[in-house]
């Protein structure tokens, strides 16, 4: 069985070695003819890990750091490069949470063995590792020297090297190790998405994005298979034949482009590759086809994995901003999470709205408060009731948006808050300014979520009483009366002890949806 990222969740059993008095210094050479050298040295001893572009270990080093950050200890990374065999092991050392780190190295041609052992604070080690590789793999990184003249990008350049140190203090989990390992690999399968990792891709980057999609698809598939194996699911892994076909077609395209680049844009090259526009369309199609098949495979595997993962009401998760939330309801791969006064989300695997989420199962946080205001009481009903759980609930007023189709959602017709913003972003902190357009125009939404909630409770919409610019439609007498009527009907339904047996009143709800916004 292939080991994902060359990670083994077992310790090194070494009796002897050079015990370092202090953590060693780290350095990394510039790429040269397809090689880089990672130097680990102290006063007592030193070791050099040789790394080749033919079997690039850079993404595996990042995954090893991520595993340490998520407390999947012990974890050992194997780096094997043409006669050099290195093992890096991290395990917990004591109750203080420090790491016991070991480097074991064998040089086959010389028959020499080296063992370095030292202790280091877990966050300090991850920070040093992230700074070393993150800075080295920045914009000035010589990809041509590393790839030895080929055109393939280096995926590790796009990995968030500071992320392991950032999350390391927030990942204590009450789940069993096997479950945590399953969750970890499933998380990596989503994180290693070039569309998530990229900051800005321009049209001239189309070939780079297509090749990166190809390289990362293999890493993501390995992570997904590792999650499947860690979960101990007996049935076979879902068929990835269609993804293999897409990857094979993409490789053929890249090989043709490499030949054309080598021989020049001659008449023997395929016509669609000689034309720049056609070439970009072919590259874009290759990237999209890989992503579509991988997304379908992820969804299929995720449905099975979430049924095996012991998610249950009452468990705790952490979000991207390290805010804790408690699970309210689990149905197949749908998980409803209460994030306290911030709000409530409906998650589908590792997706919320149109975005990929970072979630981690954690122990119960101290001092977490569940608001019991009317806003949150109705919100919890709407997101868990079978009649309304497919609708998106507005974080300002706590009522469901009238539109069930996510692509059609704009601002809330009941209070005017920009609900569409949370389709692509997490629930905002209550006192953060909101941005409604790509230019970050704060004037578009002049209030924070906390202030908008206060305004709604006071007079029925999300804006200050003096705001006329954003409220012309909302405060039109006919619309305002219809909004009050819809809210009153919602409230009567919420107060009905037999509401599950009674359909939602939808006549005025539908009327409000069709009122022209130009009033």
C-alpha positions in Angstrom: 0.0 0.0 0.0 1.3 3.5 -1.0 2.0 5.7 2.0 0.6 9.2 1.5 3.3 11.8 1.6 5.8 9.2 2.9 4.3 9.6 6.4 4.4 6.7 8.9 2.6 7.2 12.2 5.1 5.2 14.2 8.2 6.2 16.2 11.8 5.4 15.5 13.3 2.9 18.0 16.9 4.0 18.3 19.1 3.1 21.2 22.0 5.4 20.5 22.6 8.7 18.8 24.1 12.1 19.2 22.0 14.0 21.7 22.2 17.7 20.9 22.3 20.2 23.7 20.1 22.7 21.8 18.0 22.7 18.7 20.1 22.6 15.6 20.5 25.3 13.0 18.7 24.8 9.7 19.8 25.9 6.3 18.7 25.2 2.7 20.8 25.5 -0.4 19.6 27.1 -3.6 18.5 24.6 -6.3 21.3 23.5 -8.6 21.0 21.0 -11.4 17.9 19.4 -9.9 19.2 19.2 -6.3 18.8 21.0 -3.0 20.5 20.3 0.3 18.9 20.7 3.6 21.5 21.2 6.3 20.8 20.4 10.0 23.8 21.2 12.2 24.9 21.8 15.7 28.2 22.1 17.5 28.2 18.3 18.2 27.2 17.0 14.8 25.7 17.8 11.4 23.7 16.1 8.7 22.8 17.0 5.1 19.5 15.8 3.6 19.9 15.6 -0.2 16.7 16.3 -2.1 16.1 15.7 -5.9 13.5 17.0 -8.2 13.0 13.5 -9.5 11.4 12.5 -6.2 10.6 15.9 -4.8 10.0 15.6 -1.0 9.0 19.3 -0.4 5.2 18.7 -0.3 5.8 15.7 2.0 7.9 17.9 4.4 5.0 20.3 4.5 2.5 17.5 5.2 4.8 16.2 7.9 4.8 19.6 9.5 1.0 19.7 9.2 0.7 16.3 10.9 2.9 17.6 13.8 0.7 20.7 14.1 -2.4 18.5 14.3 -0.8 16.3 17.0 -0.8 13.1 14.9 2.2 11.9 16.9 4.4 10.0 16.5 4.9 10.7 12.9 8.0 9.8 10.8 8.8 11.2 7.4 11.0 9.2 4.9 13.1 11.0 2.4 14.9 8.6 0.0 17.0 10.1 -2.8 19.4 8.0 -4.9 21.6 6.5 -2.2 20.6 8.8 0.6 18.0 7.6 3.1 16.8 9.9 5.8 14.1 9.5 8.4 12.7 12.4 10.4 10.6 11.5 13.5 8.6 13.7 15.8 7.0 12.4 18.9 5.8 14.0 22.2 8.4 14.2 24.8 6.7 15.2 28.0 3.6 16.8 29.5 4.9 20.3 28.4 4.1 19.4 24.8 7.7 19.6 23.6 8.8 17.4 20.7 11.4 14.7 20.8 12.9 15.0 17.3 15.2 12.4 15.7 17.0 12.4 12.4 18.3 9.1 11.2 20.4 9.0 8.1 22.1 6.3 6.0 24.4 7.0 3.1 24.3 3.8 1.0 27.6 4.3 -0.9 29.6 4.9 2.3 27.7 2.6 4.6 27.6 5.3 7.2 24.8 5.9 9.7 24.0 9.1 11.6 21.5 9.7 14.4 20.8 13.2 15.7 18.4 13.6 18.7 17.1 16.8 20.2 14.2 18.4 22.0 12.3 21.5 20.9 9.0 23.3 21.5 6.5 22.1 18.9 5.4 25.6 17.7 9.0 26.8 17.6 10.1 23.9 15.4 7.1 24.4 13.1 7.8 28.1 12.9 11.5 27.6 12.0 10.6 24.9 9.5 8.0 27.2 7.9 10.2 30.2 7.7 13.1 28.1 6.2 11.0 26.5 3.4 8.5 29.3 3.0 11.2 32.0 2.4 13.3 29.7 0.3 10.4 28.8 -2.0 9.2 32.4 -2.5 9.0 34.3 -5.8 12.8 34.3 -6.2 12.9 30.5 -6.2 14.7 29.2 -9.4 12.2 26.6 -10.7 14.3 26.0 -13.8 17.4 25.1 -11.7 15.3 22.9 -9.5 13.4 21.2 -12.3 16.7 20.8 -14.2 15.4 22.6 -17.3 11.8 21.2 -17.5 8.7 23.3 -17.4 6.9 21.7 -14.5 6.0 24.1 -11.6 6.9 23.2 -8.0 3.7 22.6 -6.0 5.4 23.3 -2.7 5.8 27.0 -3.7 2.1 27.4 -3.3 1.7 25.6 0.0 1.0 27.8 3.2 4.3 27.1 5.0 3.3 29.3 8.0 0.0 27.4 8.5 1.3 24.5 10.6 2.8 26.8 13.2 -0.3 29.0 13.1 -2.8 26.1 13.8 -0.5 24.1 16.2 -1.8 25.7 19.4 -5.5 25.0 18.5 -5.7 21.4 17.6 -6.1 19.4 20.8 -8.8 16.8 20.0 -10.9 14.5 22.1 -11.4 12.1 19.2 -9.6 8.7 18.8 -6.3 8.8 16.9 -7.7 6.8 13.9 -10.5 9.3 13.5 -8.3 12.3 13.8 -6.0 10.8 11.1 -9.0 10.3 8.8 -10.1 13.9 9.3 -6.5 15.1 8.8 -6.1 13.4 5.4 -9.5 14.4 4.3 -8.7 18.0 5.2 -5.5 17.8 3.1 -7.4 16.5 0.1 -9.4 19.7 0.2 -6.6 22.1 1.0 -4.3 21.0 -1.8 -6.6 22.5 -4.4 -4.8 24.9 -6.7 -7.9 27.1 -6.8 -7.8 27.4 -3.0 -4.0 27.9 -2.8 -3.7 30.5 -5.5 -3.8 34.2 -4.8 -4.1 35.6 -8.3 -3.9 33.7 -11.5 -3.6 35.7 -14.7 -4.3 34.5 -18.3 -0.6 34.0 -18.9 -0.5 31.6 -16.0 -2.9 29.1 -17.6 -0.3 26.5 -18.4 1.2 26.8 -14.9 -2.3 26.3 -13.3 -3.1 23.3 -15.6 0.2 21.6 -14.7 -0.2 22.4 -11.0 -3.8 21.0 -11.1 -2.3 17.8 -12.6 0.5 17.6 -9.9 -1.8 18.4 -6.9 -4.5 16.1 -8.1 -2.2 13.1 -7.5 -1.4 14.5 -4.0 -5.0 15.0 -3.2 -5.9 11.6 -4.4 -3.2 10.1 -2.2 -4.6 12.0 0.8 -8.1 10.9 0.0 -7.0 7.2 -0.2 -5.1 7.7 3.1 -8.3 9.0 4.8 -10.2 6.0 3.5 -7.6 3.6 4.8 -7.4 5.4 8.2 -11.2 5.1 8.5 -11.0 1.3 8.1 -13.8 1.2 5.6 -14.2 -2.3 4.3 -15.8 -1.6 0.9 -13.4 -0.7 -2.0 -12.3 2.8 -2.5 -14.6 4.6 -5.1 -13.5 4.1 -8.7 -11.1 6.8 -9.9 -11.0 5.5 -13.5 -12.4 8.7 -15.0 -9.9 10.8 -13.0 -7.1 8.6 -14.3 -8.4 9.2 -17.9 -8.4 13.0 -17.4 -4.9 12.9 -15.9 -3.6 10.8 -18.7 -5.2 13.2 -21.3 -3.6 16.1 -19.5 -0.2 14.5 -19.5 -0.4 13.8 -23.2 -1.2 17.5 -23.7 1.8 18.6 -21.6 4.1 16.2 -23.4 3.0 17.6 -26.8 3.6 21.1 -25.6 7.1 20.2 -24.3 7.9 18.7 -27.7 6.6 21.8 -29.5 8.6 24.0 -27.1 11.8 22.0 -27.8 11.4 21.8 -31.6 9.8 25.2 -32.1 6.3 26.1 -33.3 6.7 24.0 -36.4 4.2 22.5 -38.8 4.3 19.1 -37.1 2.8 20.5 -33.9 -1.0 20.0 -33.5 -2.9 23.0 -34.9 -4.7 23.7 -31.7 -1.3 24.1 -29.9 0.2 26.4 -32.5 -2.6 28.9 -31.9 -2.2 30.7 -28.5 -5.9 31.1 -27.9 -6.7 27.5 -28.8 -3.8 26.3 -26.6 -5.1 28.3 -23.6 -8.6 26.8 -24.1 -7.1 23.3 -24.2 -5.1 24.0 -21.0 -8.2 25.4 -19.3 -10.3 22.4 -20.3 -7.6 20.1 -18.9 -7.5 21.8 -15.6 -11.3 22.0 -15.3 -11.8 18.3 -16.3 -9.3 17.2 -13.6 -11.0 19.3 -11.0 -14.5 18.1 -12.0 -13.6 14.5 -11.8 -11.7 15.0 -8.5 -14.5 17.0 -7.0 -17.0 14.1 -7.9 -14.6 11.6 -6.4 -14.1 13.7 -3.2 -17.9 14.1 -2.8 -18.5 10.3 -3.2 -15.7 9.4 -0.8 -16.7 12.1 1.6 -20.2 10.8 2.0 -18.9 7.4 3.1 -16.1 8.9 5.3 -18.5 11.2 7.2 -20.8 8.3 8.0 -17.8 6.5 9.5 -16.4 9.5 11.3 -18.0 9.8 14.8 -19.6 13.2 14.4 -22.5 13.7 16.7 -24.4 16.6 18.3 -22.5 18.1 21.2 -19.0 17.7 19.6 -16.8 20.7 19.1 -15.2 22.1 15.9 -12.8 24.9 15.3 -13.1 27.2 12.2 -10.5 29.0 10.1 -10.4 31.9 12.6 -10.0 29.5 15.5 -13.6 30.2 16.7 -15.2 27.2 18.5 -18.6 25.8 17.5 -20.8 23.0 18.8 -22.5 20.5 16.4 -26.3 20.8 16.6 -27.3 18.1 14.0 -25.7 15.6 11.7 -27.5 14.1 8.7 -25.2 12.1 6.4 -22.6 14.6 5.3 -24.7 17.6 6.4 -23.4 19.1 9.7 -25.1 22.1 11.4 -22.7 24.0 13.7 -23.6 26.6 16.3 -20.7 29.2 16.5 -22.2 31.1 19.5 -23.0 34.7 19.0 -21.4 34.7 15.5 -24.1 32.5 14.1 -25.0 29.0 12.8 -23.7 27.4 9.6 -24.8 24.4 7.5 -21.7 22.5 6.4 -21.5 19.8 3.7 -18.4 17.8 4.4 -15.7 20.5 4.2 -17.8 23.0 2.3 -20.0 25.8 3.4 -21.7 27.7 0.6 -19.3 27.9 -2.3 -16.1 27.7 -0.3 -13.9 25.1 1.2 -13.7 25.3 5.0 -11.0 24.4 7.5 -12.6 22.5 10.4 -10.9 20.6 13.2 -12.5 18.5 16.0 -11.4 19.9 19.3 -12.0 19.5 23.1 -14.7 21.6 24.7 -13.6 25.2 25.0 -13.8 27.2 28.2 -16.3 30.0 28.6 -18.3 29.3 25.4 -21.7 31.0 25.6 -24.8 29.9 23.6 -26.9 33.0 23.0 -30.6 32.5 23.8 -32.0 35.6 22.1 -34.9 35.4 19.7 -32.6 35.7 16.7 -30.7 32.5 17.7 -33.8 30.6 18.8 -35.5 31.0 15.4 -32.2 30.4 13.6 -31.7 27.0 15.2 -35.2 26.0 14.3 -34.9 27.1 10.6 -31.5 25.3 10.0 -32.7 22.0 11.6 -36.3 21.8 10.5 -36.8 19.6 7.4 -39.0 22.3 5.8 -36.5 25.1 5.9 -33.0 23.6 6.3 -32.2 23.9 2.6 -32.6 27.7 2.8 -29.8 30.0 3.8 -30.7 31.8 7.0 -29.8 35.5 7.3 -27.2 36.2 10.0 -28.8 39.6 10.7 -32.5 38.8 11.2 -32.4 35.0 11.6 -35.1 34.3 9.0 -34.5 32.2 5.9 -33.8 33.8 2.5 -36.6 33.5 0.1 -34.4 32.0 -2.6 -33.5 28.3 -2.3 -31.1 28.4 -5.3 -27.8 29.6 -3.9 -26.7 31.2 -7.2 -29.7 33.5 -7.1 -29.2 34.8 -3.5 -28.6 38.5 -3.1 -29.4 40.6 0.0 -32.0 39.5 2.5 -35.5 40.7 1.4 -36.6 40.8 5.0 -33.9 43.0 6.5 -31.6 44.0 3.6 -28.4 42.4 5.0 -26.0 41.2 2.2 -26.5 37.5 2.6 -24.6 36.7 -0.6 -21.4 37.6 1.1 -21.4 34.5 3.3 -21.6 32.2 0.3 -17.9 32.8 -0.4 -16.7 33.8 3.0 -17.0 32.6 6.6 -19.5 34.2 9.0 -17.9 37.6 9.8 -16.8 38.7 13.2 -19.5 40.9 14.6 -17.5 44.1 14.7 -15.7 43.7 11.3 -16.6 46.0 8.4 -18.4 44.3 5.5 -17.3 44.6 1.9 -19.9 44.1 -0.8 -17.8 44.3 -3.9 -14.4 43.2 -5.3 -13.0 46.7 -4.8 -13.5 46.5 -1.0 -16.0 49.4 -1.1 -17.0 49.9 2.5 -19.6 52.5 1.7 -21.7 49.7 0.1 -22.6 48.3 3.5 -22.0 50.9 6.1 -22.6 48.9 9.3 -21.1 45.9 11.1 -23.1 42.7 11.7 -23.6 43.5 15.4 -24.9 47.0 14.5 -27.2 45.6 11.8 -28.7 43.1 14.3 -29.4 46.0 16.7 -31.1 48.0 13.9 -33.3 45.1 12.9 -34.4 44.5 16.5 -35.2 48.2 16.9 -37.0 49.0 13.7 -37.1 46.0 11.3 -34.2 46.4 8.9 -30.4 46.2 8.9 -29.6 50.0 8.5 -29.6 53.1 10.6 -32.9 55.0 10.8 -31.3 57.9 8.9 -30.0 55.7 6.0 -31.9 56.5 2.8 -29.4 55.3 0.3 -29.7 51.6 1.0 -33.3 51.4 2.2 -35.5 52.9 -0.6 -36.8 49.6 -1.6 -37.0 48.1 1.9 -38.8 51.0 3.5 -41.3 51.6 0.7 -44.7 51.5 2.5 -46.1 48.5 0.5 -42.8 46.5 0.8 -42.4 47.4 4.5 -46.0 46.2 5.2 -45.4 43.0 3.3 -42.1 42.3 5.1 -43.9 42.8 8.5 -46.6 40.4 7.4 -44.1 37.7 6.3 -42.2 38.0 9.6 -45.5 37.7 11.6 -46.4 34.6 9.7 -43.0 33.1 10.3 -43.3 33.9 14.0 -46.7 32.2 14.3 -45.3 29.1 12.6 -42.3 29.1 15.0 -44.7 29.4 18.0 -46.8 26.5 16.8 -45.9 23.3 18.8 -47.1 21.2 15.9 -45.2 23.2 13.2 -43.6 20.1 11.8 -47.0 18.9 10.7 -48.0 22.3 9.2 -46.5 23.7 6.0 -44.9 27.1 6.0 -47.1 30.0 4.9 -45.6 30.8 1.5 -48.1 33.1 -0.3 -46.8 36.4 1.0 -43.3 35.0 1.1 -43.5 34.4 -2.6 -45.1 37.8 -3.2 -42.2 39.5 -1.5 -39.8 37.6 -3.6 -41.4 38.9 -6.8 -41.7 42.6 -5.8 -39.4 44.7 -8.1 -36.3 46.0 -6.3 -36.6 49.2 -8.3 -39.5 50.6 -6.2 
